[in-house]
Amino acid sequence: MSKKQDSFYFDNFIACTECACRAAELLEKTMDQFNPGELSERLDKIHEVEHAADEKKHELLRVLAKAFITPIEREDILLLSQSIDEMVDQIEDVLLRIYCNNILSIQSNAIKLVNVILRCCGEVKELMVEFSDFKRSKNIHDHIVRINSMEEEADKLFISSLRELHTTNDDPITIVVWREIYILLEQCADACEHVADAVESVIMKNS
């Protein structure tokens, strides 16, 4: 397999994580500078990013279907591609839920959570850059550890946010609506960790 063919898969992973970063940036900006009147436009923009990520994933699948030799096992390529795609999907789902539930203001704890997600997506991107040369990389484990730490940070914020939501609100609709949003935000961090777990699995198989 030529180096160009070999690098295609890793370049595709990086491009898809860049889509996740753009989606996270859009979500963070939307929530931090919240304007309900702009939600429909912001949703269109994040859907464009999600569509671009899907196109990249389909491109990878087309190449993989015809490939005779691959740099790592086929099932690992599929798992990584699907895991990265899930990052983008989960981020879009948060904004979609905010739009569908007609949210008129953003809770401060939600902004804290989306900030963690933004940092986590950036770390996943750096991880995938290192993964392109994982057999010689000396930094890849550090990225995995940082992603795991950020996921734990998100878990703690999620628990404290739910606690505050249930102890400071009397309106059951507010509680139900925001509980859904917090769950979706926490799942964004989980999706980042799933990518790190998949990378770690590949390294173990090939070490």
Buried (B, 14 or more C-beta within 10 A) or exposed (E): EEEEBBBBBBBBBBBBBBBBBBBBBBBBBBBEEBEEEEBEEBBEBBBBBBEBBBEBBEBBBEBBEEBEEBBBEEEBBBBBBBBBBBBBBBBBBBBBBBBEBEBEEBBEBBEBBBBBBBBBBBBBBBBBBBBBEBEEBEEBBBBBEBBBEBBEBBBEBBEEBBEBBEEEEEEEEBBEBBBBBBEBBBBBBBBBBBBBBBBBEBBEEEE
